[in-house]
Amino acid sequence: MKITHQKALRIRGGRVVDPFSQRNEVADVTIVDGVVAEDAPTGATELDAEGWIIAPGLTDIHVHLREPGQTHKETIETGTAAAALGGFTCVACMPNTNPTLDHPDVVRLVLERAANVGHCAVGPVAAITRGREGGELTDFAALLSAGAVAFSDDGSGVEDDRVMRAAFEKARELGAVLIQHCEYSSISAGGVMHKGEVSSRLGLPGIDARSEEDMIERDIDLCRATGGRYHVSHISTARSVEMVRGAKADGLPITAEVCPHHLLLTDEACGDGDANTKMHPPLRTQRDVEACLAGIVDGTIDCLATDHAPHTAEEKAKGFVKAPPGIVGLETAVATAARALIDSGRADWARLIAWFTTGPADVLGRPRAGIQVGQAADLAFFDPKSTWAVEPSAFASLGRNTPFAGWEVTGRPLGTLRGRVLRLGATCAVDRL
């Protein structure tokens, strides 16, 4: 339900959890003309938020919106609708589109489409190399001027040492961040799941953990040599976490993200052949899951991200070996992360929200002010006690490819508020207004 509220809105009785300002208290929040205000004028619309968490809008720095070129999988409109339903008011979209986000005109196209049909803000992540082919650097300066927020060849790692060193040097010069999909295809080629005991038992070709770890090791050396900012996408192995931990201890400008599915599932989930458990990087072992959990809790890993990767039902129906890798995650991210981190006693809601707000802002070098008087309204609402069943047919995303279908999870996103536009999910009672 999309509501353009009147001049003023008072949100009453919710718990304000704002990692930017360290607020964690029951308080009213007033919005006047799309800006957080001290007081509401007489006649303001009121929203009863008792029992809710009111947080800064979440940011997901790793999504695939598929537009341009793959709109049968997802569009900017449907992907951002899914984001808003998940509590996200900003997403960074990856460049493996058709055409690739390797030219300023394509970056501007994405921004224009997002402005016209988007349900949240969109930050395009431009390609590191032309066509994501790993050979020639894109024009970083022109892409930044067009609106790119970072650089990545996501879906592929930059394998050539010379090219990646040049990317680090250019990123340092411009103050940009490189987001690396860490995978040497020469090691992972032909693999469909994690290489280990389970893949051997199932008779499926495996992806050696070294395909990820060796690239991270190479990139840490380049980061040390150049001083360029470096971010590890969807980290998934224990050794990867340990290498990032060591690089941070040395003071290198390195950050990392982890996805909820790599905190909850292991390669054992692939045992029934469900192609919705096929992803890159693949689901790893319980040891790797525990290392990723420890890494996010101790600060080695900076933020949570979904790697939202929609595919059609027909594509996923090709079977585990032939189906494309990837799952959707925008609408389940908060609840699945809560299952891994809050239900297990490792964290609370304040920390969870920080991993989706201050963490991504710090990675991209774009800190925001949070819920403070004078700042633009950018809010998300959650019911931390609501238990619900994951039902893919109800997703706003065109993608239904999730391994969490039918799971009972706790912690429901209720809606978002950006400026004067309030979006409440179908489960949020209209009589709250």
C-alpha positions as CSV (number, residue, x, y, z in Angstrom):
1,M,0.0,0.0,0.0
2,K,1.6,3.3,-1.1
3,I,0.4,6.4,0.7
4,T,1.5,10.0,0.0
5,H,0.9,11.4,3.4
6,Q,-0.2,14.9,4.1
7,K,2.1,17.7,5.1
8,A,2.8,16.2,8.5
9,L,3.0,12.7,9.9
10,R,3.5,11.7,13.5
11,I,4.7,8.1,14.1
12,R,3.7,7.2,17.6
13,G,5.1,4.8,20.2
14,G,7.7,2.8,18.2
15,R,11.2,1.9,19.4
16,V,13.6,4.1,17.5
17,V,16.8,2.0,16.7
18,D,19.2,4.3,14.9
19,P,22.8,3.0,14.8
20,F,23.9,6.3,13.2
21,S,23.1,8.3,16.4
22,Q,23.2,5.3,18.8
23,R,19.5,5.9,19.7
24,N,17.6,2.9,21.1
25,E,14.5,4.2,22.8
26,V,10.7,4.3,22.6
27,A,9.9,7.7,21.0
28,D,7.6,9.4,18.6
29,V,9.0,10.5,15.2
30,T,7.6,13.4,13.4
31,I,7.9,14.1,9.6
32,V,7.0,17.5,8.2
33,D,7.3,18.1,4.4
34,G,9.4,14.9,4.2
35,V,11.9,16.0,6.8
36,V,12.3,14.8,10.4
37,A,11.0,17.5,12.7
38,E,10.8,18.4,16.4
39,D,7.0,18.7,16.6
40,A,4.0,18.0,14.5
41,P,1.5,20.7,13.7
42,T,-2.2,20.4,14.7
43,G,-4.0,18.0,12.4
44,A,-1.0,15.8,11.5
45,T,-1.7,12.3,10.3
46,E,-0.8,9.8,12.9
47,L,0.6,6.3,12.6
48,D,0.4,4.0,15.6
49,A,3.8,2.1,15.7
50,E,3.5,0.5,19.2
51,G,5.5,-2.7,19.2
52,W,7.4,-1.8,16.0
53,I,11.0,-0.9,15.5
54,I,11.6,2.3,13.6
55,A,15.0,2.3,11.9
56,P,16.9,4.2,9.2
57,G,16.0,2.7,5.9
58,L,18.2,-0.3,5.1
59,T,20.8,-0.4,2.4
60,D,21.7,-3.5,0.3
61,I,25.0,-3.0,-1.5
62,H,24.7,-6.1,-3.6
63,V,21.6,-6.7,-5.7
64,H,20.9,-7.7,-9.3
65,L,18.1,-5.7,-10.8
66,R,18.7,-7.3,-14.3
67,E,17.7,-4.2,-16.2
68,P,18.7,-3.4,-18.9
69,G,18.6,-6.6,-20.9
70,Q,17.2,-9.3,-18.6
71,T,13.8,-8.0,-17.7
72,H,12.3,-11.4,-17.9
73,K,14.1,-12.1,-14.6
74,E,13.6,-8.8,-12.8
75,T,13.1,-5.1,-13.5
76,I,14.1,-2.0,-11.7
77,E,10.5,-1.5,-10.8
78,T,9.9,-5.0,-9.4
79,G,13.3,-5.3,-7.8
80,T,13.0,-2.0,-5.9
81,A,9.4,-2.9,-4.9
82,A,10.9,-6.1,-3.4
83,A,13.5,-4.0,-1.7
84,A,10.9,-1.7,-0.1
85,L,8.9,-4.6,1.1
86,G,12.1,-5.9,2.7
87,G,12.8,-2.6,4.5
88,F,15.4,-1.3,2.1
89,T,15.3,2.3,1.0
90,C,18.6,2.1,-1.0
91,V,20.2,-0.7,-3.1
92,A,23.4,-0.9,-5.1
93,C,22.9,-2.8,-8.4
94,M,25.5,-4.9,-10.0
95,P,26.8,-4.4,-13.6
96,N,26.2,-7.8,-15.2
97,T,23.4,-6.5,-17.3
98,N,23.0,-6.3,-21.1
99,P,24.5,-3.9,-22.0
100,T,27.0,-4.0,-19.2
101,L,27.1,-1.0,-16.8
102,D,30.4,0.0,-18.3
103,H,29.5,3.3,-20.0
104,P,28.1,6.5,-18.5
105,D,25.1,6.4,-20.7
106,V,24.0,3.0,-19.2
107,V,24.6,4.3,-15.7
108,R,22.4,7.3,-16.5
109,L,19.8,5.0,-18.0
110,V,19.5,3.0,-14.7
111,L,19.3,6.2,-12.6
112,E,16.6,7.6,-14.9
113,R,14.6,4.4,-14.7
114,A,14.9,4.3,-11.0
115,A,13.8,7.9,-10.7
116,N,10.7,7.1,-12.8
117,V,9.6,3.7,-11.5
118,G,11.7,2.9,-8.5
119,H,10.4,2.3,-5.0
120,C,13.7,3.0,-3.4
121,A,17.0,4.8,-4.2
122,V,19.3,2.9,-6.6
123,G,23.1,3.3,-6.8
124,P,24.6,1.7,-9.9
125,V,27.9,-0.2,-9.4
126,A,29.8,0.2,-12.7
127,A,32.0,-2.4,-14.2
128,I,35.8,-2.5,-13.5
129,T,36.6,-3.7,-17.0
130,R,34.9,-3.1,-20.3
131,G,32.2,-5.8,-20.9
132,R,33.3,-7.4,-17.6
133,E,35.8,-9.2,-19.8
134,G,38.8,-8.6,-17.5
135,G,41.0,-6.9,-20.1
136,E,40.6,-3.1,-20.3
137,L,39.6,-0.8,-17.5
138,T,36.5,1.3,-17.9
139,D,36.6,5.1,-17.5
140,F,36.3,5.3,-13.8
141,A,36.2,9.1,-13.6
142,A,33.4,9.3,-16.2
143,L,31.4,6.6,-14.6
144,L,31.6,8.3,-11.2
145,S,30.5,11.5,-12.7
146,A,27.5,9.8,-14.2
147,G,26.5,8.5,-10.8
148,A,28.3,5.2,-10.2
149,V,28.8,4.4,-6.5
150,A,31.5,1.7,-6.8
151,F,33.2,-0.7,-9.3
152,S,32.8,-4.4,-9.7
153,D,32.9,-7.1,-12.4
154,D,30.4,-9.0,-10.3
155,G,29.7,-12.5,-11.6
156,S,33.3,-12.7,-12.6
157,G,36.6,-11.9,-10.7
158,V,39.2,-9.8,-12.3
159,E,41.9,-12.5,-12.8
160,D,44.7,-10.6,-14.6
161,D,47.1,-9.3,-12.0
162,R,48.2,-6.3,-14.2
163,V,44.6,-5.2,-14.8
164,M,43.6,-5.5,-11.2
165,R,46.7,-3.6,-10.0
166,A,45.7,-0.8,-12.4
167,A,42.2,-0.8,-11.0
168,F,43.5,-0.5,-7.5
169,E,45.7,2.5,-8.5
170,K,42.8,4.2,-10.3
171,A,40.5,3.6,-7.4
172,R,43.0,5.1,-5.0
173,E,43.4,8.1,-7.2
174,L,39.7,8.8,-7.3
175,G,38.7,7.6,-3.8
176,A,36.5,4.8,-5.2
177,V,36.0,1.3,-3.8
178,L,36.5,-1.9,-5.7
179,I,33.9,-4.6,-5.0
180,Q,35.5,-7.9,-6.0
181,H,33.6,-11.1,-6.9
182,C,36.4,-13.4,-5.7
183,E,36.7,-16.4,-8.0
184,Y,39.4,-17.7,-10.2
185,S,37.4,-19.4,-13.0
186,S,40.5,-21.6,-13.8
187,I,39.9,-23.2,-10.4
188,S,36.1,-23.2,-10.2
189,A,35.3,-24.1,-13.9
190,G,32.8,-26.8,-14.2
191,G,31.9,-26.9,-10.5
192,V,28.3,-26.6,-9.4
193,M,28.6,-26.8,-5.6
194,H,31.3,-26.7,-2.9
195,K,34.0,-29.2,-3.4
196,G,34.1,-31.6,-0.4
197,E,32.6,-34.6,1.2
198,V,29.0,-33.8,0.1
199,S,29.9,-33.1,-3.5
200,S,31.8,-36.4,-3.6
201,R,28.9,-38.3,-2.1
202,L,26.4,-36.7,-4.6
203,G,28.8,-37.3,-7.5
204,L,28.6,-33.6,-8.5
205,P,31.6,-31.5,-9.7
206,G,32.9,-29.3,-6.9
207,I,34.1,-25.7,-6.6
208,D,37.3,-25.6,-4.6
209,A,37.4,-23.0,-1.9
210,R,40.8,-21.9,-3.3
211,S,39.0,-20.2,-6.2
212,E,37.8,-17.6,-3.7
213,E,40.6,-17.7,-1.3
214,D,43.5,-17.3,-3.8
215,M,41.9,-14.2,-5.3
216,I,41.4,-12.6,-1.9
217,E,45.0,-13.4,-1.1
218,R,46.2,-11.8,-4.4
219,D,44.0,-8.8,-3.8
220,I,45.2,-8.2,-0.3
221,D,48.7,-8.0,-1.7
222,L,47.6,-5.5,-4.3
223,C,45.8,-3.5,-1.6
224,R,48.9,-3.4,0.5
225,A,51.0,-2.3,-2.4
226,T,48.6,0.4,-3.7
227,G,46.5,1.6,-0.8
228,G,43.3,1.3,-2.9
229,R,40.0,0.6,-1.2
230,Y,38.9,-3.0,-1.5
231,H,35.6,-4.8,-0.6
232,V,35.1,-8.6,-0.6
233,S,31.7,-9.6,-1.9
234,H,29.7,-12.5,-0.4
235,I,32.6,-14.0,1.6
236,S,32.0,-17.7,2.3
237,T,35.0,-19.6,3.6
238,A,36.8,-19.8,6.9
239,R,40.2,-19.0,5.4
240,S,38.7,-16.0,3.6
241,V,37.4,-14.6,6.8
242,E,40.8,-15.2,8.5
243,M,42.7,-13.4,5.7
244,V,40.4,-10.4,5.9
245,R,40.8,-10.3,9.7
246,G,44.6,-10.3,9.3
247,A,44.5,-7.6,6.6
248,K,42.3,-5.4,8.8
249,A,44.7,-5.9,11.7
250,D,47.5,-4.6,9.5
251,G,45.4,-1.4,8.8
252,L,44.6,-2.1,5.2
253,P,41.5,-0.4,3.7
254,I,39.6,-3.6,3.3
255,T,35.9,-4.4,4.0
256,A,33.7,-7.4,3.5
257,E,30.1,-8.5,3.3
258,V,28.3,-11.8,4.0
259,C,24.9,-13.0,2.9
260,P,22.3,-14.5,5.2
261,H,22.3,-17.8,3.3
262,H,26.0,-18.3,4.0
263,L,25.1,-17.9,7.7
264,L,22.3,-20.4,7.7
265,L,22.9,-23.1,5.1
266,T,25.6,-25.6,4.4
267,D,26.4,-27.8,1.4
268,E,24.2,-30.5,2.9
269,A,21.3,-28.4,1.7
270,C,22.2,-29.3,-1.9
271,G,21.6,-33.0,-1.1
272,D,18.0,-33.1,-2.5
273,G,19.0,-31.5,-5.8
274,D,17.0,-28.3,-5.4
275,A,18.5,-25.8,-7.8
276,N,17.4,-23.0,-5.4
277,T,20.4,-24.1,-3.2
278,K,22.8,-23.5,-6.1
279,M,24.7,-20.2,-5.9
280,H,28.1,-18.6,-6.4
281,P,29.9,-18.7,-4.1
282,P,28.4,-22.0,-3.2
283,L,27.1,-23.1,0.2
284,R,30.1,-24.3,2.2
285,T,30.7,-26.5,5.3
286,Q,29.5,-26.0,8.8
287,R,33.0,-24.8,9.7
288,D,32.8,-22.1,7.1
289,V,29.3,-21.0,8.4
290,E,30.7,-20.8,11.9
291,A,33.6,-18.7,10.7
292,C,31.3,-16.3,8.8
293,L,29.1,-15.9,11.9
294,A,32.2,-15.2,14.1
295,G,33.4,-12.8,11.5
296,I,30.3,-10.6,11.3
297,V,30.0,-10.6,15.1
298,D,33.6,-9.6,15.8
299,G,33.7,-6.9,13.0
300,T,35.9,-8.7,10.5
301,I,32.9,-8.6,8.2
302,D,31.4,-5.1,7.9
303,C,27.9,-5.6,6.6
304,L,25.1,-8.0,5.5
305,A,24.1,-8.1,1.8
306,T,21.7,-10.3,-0.1
307,D,23.3,-10.9,-3.5
308,H,19.6,-10.8,-4.7
309,A,19.8,-12.8,-8.0
310,P,16.5,-13.5,-9.6
311,H,16.1,-16.2,-12.2
312,T,13.0,-17.6,-13.9
313,A,11.3,-20.8,-12.8
314,E,12.1,-22.3,-16.2
315,E,15.8,-21.6,-15.7
316,K,15.9,-23.1,-12.3
317,A,13.9,-26.1,-13.5
318,K,16.8,-27.2,-15.7
319,G,18.2,-29.2,-12.8
320,F,21.0,-28.7,-10.3
321,V,23.8,-29.0,-12.8
322,K,22.4,-26.9,-15.7
323,A,20.4,-24.3,-13.7
324,P,22.0,-20.8,-13.2
325,P,23.4,-20.1,-9.7
326,G,21.7,-17.5,-7.5
327,I,18.8,-16.8,-5.2
328,V,16.5,-13.9,-4.3
329,G,16.8,-12.3,-0.9
330,L,15.5,-8.8,-0.6
331,E,12.2,-9.8,1.0
332,T,13.6,-12.4,3.3
333,A,16.9,-10.8,4.3
334,V,16.0,-9.3,7.6
335,A,14.1,-12.3,8.9
336,T,16.8,-14.9,7.8
337,A,19.6,-12.7,9.2
338,A,17.6,-12.5,12.4
339,R,17.3,-16.4,12.4
340,A,21.1,-16.7,12.1
341,L,22.1,-13.9,14.5
342,I,19.3,-12.9,16.9
343,D,17.5,-16.2,17.4
344,S,20.9,-17.8,18.1
345,G,21.8,-15.2,20.7
346,R,24.8,-13.8,18.8
347,A,23.3,-10.3,18.3
348,D,20.3,-8.0,19.0
349,W,18.2,-5.9,16.7
350,A,20.4,-2.9,17.1
351,R,23.4,-4.7,15.8
352,L,21.4,-6.4,13.0
353,I,20.1,-3.0,11.8
354,A,23.7,-1.6,12.0
355,W,24.9,-4.3,9.6
356,F,22.3,-3.1,7.1
357,T,22.8,0.6,7.6
358,T,26.0,2.0,9.1
359,G,28.0,-1.0,7.7
360,P,27.0,-0.4,4.0
361,A,27.3,3.4,4.4
362,D,30.9,3.0,5.6
363,V,31.8,0.5,2.8
364,L,30.6,2.9,0.2
365,G,32.0,6.0,2.0
366,R,28.6,7.6,2.2
367,P,27.6,8.0,5.8
368,R,24.1,9.3,6.5
369,A,22.7,11.1,9.5
370,G,20.0,8.7,10.5
371,I,16.8,9.7,12.2
372,Q,17.6,13.2,13.3
373,V,15.8,16.5,13.2
374,G,16.4,18.3,10.0
375,Q,17.3,15.2,8.0
376,A,15.3,13.8,5.1
377,A,12.8,11.1,6.2
378,D,14.3,7.7,5.3
379,L,12.8,5.1,7.6
380,A,12.0,1.4,7.8
381,F,9.5,-0.3,10.1
382,F,9.8,-3.8,11.5
383,D,7.7,-6.0,13.9
384,P,10.5,-7.9,15.7
385,K,8.0,-10.5,17.2
386,S,6.0,-11.3,14.2
387,T,6.5,-14.9,13.0
388,W,5.6,-15.6,9.3
389,A,6.1,-18.3,6.7
390,V,8.2,-17.5,3.6
391,E,5.8,-17.8,0.6
392,P,7.6,-17.1,-2.7
393,S,4.3,-16.6,-4.6
394,A,3.7,-13.5,-2.5
395,F,7.0,-11.8,-3.5
396,A,7.0,-8.5,-5.3
397,S,10.2,-9.7,-7.0
398,L,9.7,-11.6,-10.3
399,G,12.1,-14.1,-8.9
400,R,10.8,-17.0,-6.8
401,N,14.1,-18.8,-6.5
402,T,14.7,-19.1,-2.7
403,P,15.8,-22.1,-0.6
404,F,13.8,-20.6,2.3
405,A,10.3,-21.4,0.9
406,G,8.1,-22.6,3.7
407,W,10.5,-21.6,6.5
408,E,8.9,-20.1,9.6
409,V,10.9,-16.9,10.5
410,T,10.5,-14.2,13.0
411,G,10.9,-10.5,12.4
412,R,8.7,-9.0,9.7
413,P,9.5,-5.9,7.6
414,L,6.3,-3.7,7.6
415,G,7.2,-0.9,5.3
416,T,9.3,2.1,4.5
417,L,9.0,5.9,4.4
418,R,11.0,8.1,2.1
419,G,10.2,11.8,2.1
420,R,6.4,12.0,1.9
421,V,5.9,8.5,0.4
422,L,4.9,5.8,2.9
423,R,4.8,2.2,1.7
424,L,3.2,-0.3,4.0
425,G,3.1,-4.0,3.3
426,A,-0.1,-6.0,3.0
427,T,0.3,-7.3,6.6
428,C,0.3,-3.8,8.1
429,A,-3.2,-3.0,9.1
430,V,-4.7,0.0,7.4
431,D,-6.3,1.1,10.7
432,R,-2.9,1.8,12.1
433,L,-3.3,5.1,10.2
